[in-house]
């Protein structure tokens, strides 16, 4: 996921709109924090609700799992 818009900014907290770089699905997140850890670790590990992929893994979170 990547942050495409910050809305309702208050101090270091914000709400954001994120877009999946794999399927281009957009989703809103009611909580974001403006610091290094959030941008370097939290956002890349967010899983897309549509394709279930994250920037860090690059693969679907359900791929490779035995049911």
Residue frames as a rotation matrix with the C-alpha (Angstrom) as fourth column:
UNK 1
0.586 0.810 0.000 0.00
0.810 -0.586 0.000 0.00
0.000 0.000 -1.000 0.00
UNK 2
-0.662 -0.725 0.190 1.05
0.713 -0.688 -0.138 3.58
0.231 0.043 0.972 -0.49
UNK 3
-0.102 0.577 -0.810 -0.33
0.621 -0.599 -0.505 6.75
-0.777 -0.555 -0.297 1.03
UNK 4
-0.403 -0.011 0.915 -1.95
0.865 -0.331 0.377 8.94
0.298 0.944 0.143 -1.61
UNK 5
-0.084 0.394 0.915 -3.75
-0.029 -0.919 0.393 11.51
0.996 0.007 0.088 0.55
UNK 6
-0.789 -0.102 -0.605 -3.70
0.600 0.078 -0.796 12.73
0.129 -0.992 0.000 4.15
UNK 7
-0.096 0.814 0.573 -6.99
0.062 -0.570 0.819 14.03
0.993 0.114 0.004 5.51
UNK 8
0.842 0.519 0.144 -8.05
-0.059 -0.177 0.982 15.36
0.536 -0.836 -0.119 8.93
UNK 9
-0.115 -0.967 -0.229 -4.54
0.472 0.149 -0.869 16.15
0.874 -0.208 0.439 10.12
UNK 10
0.849 0.315 0.424 -4.23
-0.221 -0.516 0.827 16.85
0.480 -0.796 -0.369 13.85
UNK 11
0.475 -0.783 0.402 -0.71
-0.662 -0.017 0.749 17.17
-0.580 -0.621 -0.527 15.23
UNK 12
-0.644 -0.748 -0.158 1.11
-0.701 0.494 0.515 14.01
-0.307 0.443 -0.843 14.16
UNK 13
-0.466 0.568 0.679 -2.13
0.295 0.823 -0.486 12.04
-0.835 -0.026 -0.550 13.73
UNK 14
-0.533 0.357 -0.767 -3.99
-0.791 -0.531 0.303 11.84
-0.299 0.768 0.566 10.45
UNK 15
0.360 0.611 0.705 -6.51
0.010 0.753 -0.658 9.85
-0.933 0.244 0.265 8.46
UNK 16
-0.488 -0.664 -0.566 -5.36
-0.587 -0.230 0.776 8.66
-0.645 0.712 -0.277 5.09
UNK 17
0.805 0.580 -0.124 -6.35
-0.457 0.473 -0.753 7.22
-0.378 0.663 0.646 1.76
UNK 18
-0.248 -0.905 0.347 -4.10
-0.468 0.425 0.775 4.40
-0.848 0.029 -0.529 0.61
UNK 19
0.620 0.399 -0.675 -3.72
-0.781 0.231 -0.581 2.71
-0.076 0.887 0.455 -2.77
UNK 20
0.500 -0.404 0.767 -2.53
0.093 0.905 0.416 -0.80
-0.861 -0.136 0.490 -3.55
UNK 21
-0.100 -0.636 -0.766 0.31
-0.791 -0.416 0.448 -0.81
-0.603 0.650 -0.461 -6.05
UNK 22
-0.869 -0.194 0.455 -0.74
0.034 0.894 0.446 -4.25
-0.493 0.403 -0.771 -7.32
UNK 23
-0.418 0.801 0.428 -4.48
0.908 0.390 0.156 -3.85
-0.042 0.454 -0.890 -8.02
UNK 24
-0.835 -0.032 0.550 -4.91
0.154 -0.972 0.177 -0.05
0.529 0.232 0.817 -7.53
UNK 25
0.223 0.890 -0.397 -7.66
0.730 0.118 0.673 -0.59
0.646 -0.440 -0.624 -4.95
UNK 26
-0.545 -0.337 0.768 -8.10
-0.198 -0.838 -0.508 2.43
0.815 -0.429 0.390 -2.68
UNK 27
0.271 0.614 -0.741 -9.05
0.708 0.394 0.586 2.22
0.651 -0.684 -0.328 0.97
UNK 28
0.272 -0.085 0.958 -9.30
-0.443 -0.895 0.047 4.62
0.854 -0.437 -0.281 3.89
UNK 29
-0.167 -0.368 -0.915 -7.58
0.743 0.562 -0.362 4.14
0.648 -0.740 0.180 7.20
UNK 30
0.759 0.600 0.252 -8.92
0.300 -0.667 0.682 6.08
0.577 -0.442 -0.687 10.19
UNK 31
0.868 -0.483 -0.120 -5.51
-0.026 -0.285 0.958 6.22
-0.497 -0.828 -0.260 11.89
UNK 32
0.549 -0.801 0.237 -2.08
0.571 0.153 -0.806 7.28
0.610 0.578 0.542 10.73
UNK 33
0.790 -0.365 -0.492 0.93
0.304 -0.463 0.832 8.72
-0.531 -0.808 -0.255 12.53
UNK 34
0.893 -0.434 0.119 3.49
-0.120 -0.485 -0.866 11.05
0.434 0.759 -0.485 10.99
UNK 35
0.450 -0.830 0.330 6.79
-0.675 -0.074 0.734 9.43
-0.585 -0.553 -0.593 11.96
UNK 36
-0.328 -0.733 -0.596 9.57
-0.945 0.260 0.200 7.35
0.008 0.628 -0.778 10.40
UNK 37
-0.841 -0.009 0.542 8.35
-0.167 0.956 -0.242 4.00
-0.515 -0.294 -0.805 11.71
UNK 38
0.134 0.985 0.111 4.83
-0.052 0.119 -0.991 4.47
-0.990 0.127 0.067 10.31
UNK 39
0.614 0.099 -0.783 6.08
-0.722 -0.331 -0.607 5.32
-0.320 0.938 -0.132 6.81
UNK 40
-0.305 -0.856 -0.418 8.95
-0.936 0.350 -0.035 2.81
0.176 0.381 -0.908 6.72
UNK 41
-0.981 -0.171 0.091 7.30
-0.191 0.934 -0.303 -0.20
-0.033 -0.315 -0.949 8.43
UNK 42
-0.462 0.870 0.173 3.56
0.023 0.206 -0.978 0.14
-0.887 -0.448 -0.115 9.03
UNK 43
0.258 0.604 -0.754 2.35
-0.744 -0.374 -0.554 1.36
-0.617 0.703 0.353 5.62
UNK 44
-0.352 -0.420 -0.836 4.39
-0.892 0.420 0.165 -1.19
0.282 0.804 -0.523 3.60
UNK 45
-0.998 -0.042 0.040 3.05
-0.053 0.936 -0.348 -4.02
-0.023 -0.349 -0.937 5.77
UNK 46
-0.267 0.963 -0.039 -0.63
-0.614 -0.202 -0.763 -3.01
-0.743 -0.180 0.645 5.29
UNK 47
-0.797 0.079 0.599 -2.57
0.390 0.824 0.410 -5.68
-0.462 0.560 -0.688 3.41
UNK 48
-0.808 0.526 -0.265 -4.90
-0.561 -0.553 0.615 -4.69
0.177 0.646 0.742 0.60
UNK 49
-0.309 0.794 0.524 -8.52
-0.499 0.333 -0.800 -5.63
-0.809 -0.509 0.293 1.31
UNK 50
0.563 0.582 -0.587 -9.05
-0.775 0.126 -0.619 -6.55
-0.287 0.804 0.522 -2.34
UNK 51
0.530 -0.414 -0.740 -6.01
-0.465 0.587 -0.662 -8.60
0.709 0.696 0.119 -3.47
UNK 52
0.998 -0.068 0.001 -4.58
0.031 0.464 0.885 -9.42
-0.060 -0.883 0.465 0.00
UNK 53
0.307 -0.945 0.115 -1.06
0.793 0.187 -0.580 -8.29
0.527 0.269 0.806 -0.99
UNK 54
0.844 -0.156 -0.513 1.29
0.240 -0.745 0.622 -5.97
-0.480 -0.649 -0.591 0.87
UNK 55
0.789 -0.596 -0.148 4.27
-0.529 -0.538 -0.657 -3.94
0.312 0.596 -0.740 -0.32
UNK 56
0.058 -0.818 0.572 6.63
-0.931 0.163 0.327 -5.83
-0.360 -0.552 -0.752 1.97
UNK 57
-0.023 -0.033 0.999 5.63
-0.066 0.997 0.032 -9.30
-0.998 -0.065 -0.025 0.88
UNK 58
-0.550 -0.130 -0.825 4.68
-0.771 -0.301 0.561 -8.57
-0.321 0.945 0.065 -2.70
UNK 59
-0.815 0.326 -0.478 2.49
0.002 0.828 0.561 -11.65
0.579 0.456 -0.676 -2.61
UNK 60
0.174 0.970 0.169 -0.97
-0.429 -0.080 0.900 -12.46
0.886 -0.229 0.402 -1.41
UNK 61
-0.397 -0.296 0.869 -1.18
-0.915 0.060 -0.398 -13.18
0.066 -0.953 -0.295 2.32
UNK 62
0.477 0.655 0.587 -3.24
-0.652 0.711 -0.264 -16.30
-0.590 -0.256 0.766 1.47
UNK 63
0.617 -0.321 -0.719 -0.88
-0.567 0.452 -0.688 -17.72
0.546 0.832 0.097 -1.18
UNK 64
-0.314 -0.861 -0.399 1.09
-0.373 0.499 -0.782 -20.71
0.873 -0.097 -0.478 -0.04
UNK 65
-0.567 0.177 0.804 -1.10
-0.801 0.105 -0.589 -21.46
-0.189 -0.978 0.082 2.97
UNK 66
-0.862 0.308 -0.404 -2.63
0.146 0.912 0.383 -24.88
0.486 0.271 -0.831 3.33
UNK 67
-0.291 0.835 0.466 -6.33
-0.848 -0.451 0.279 -24.86
0.443 -0.314 0.839 4.10
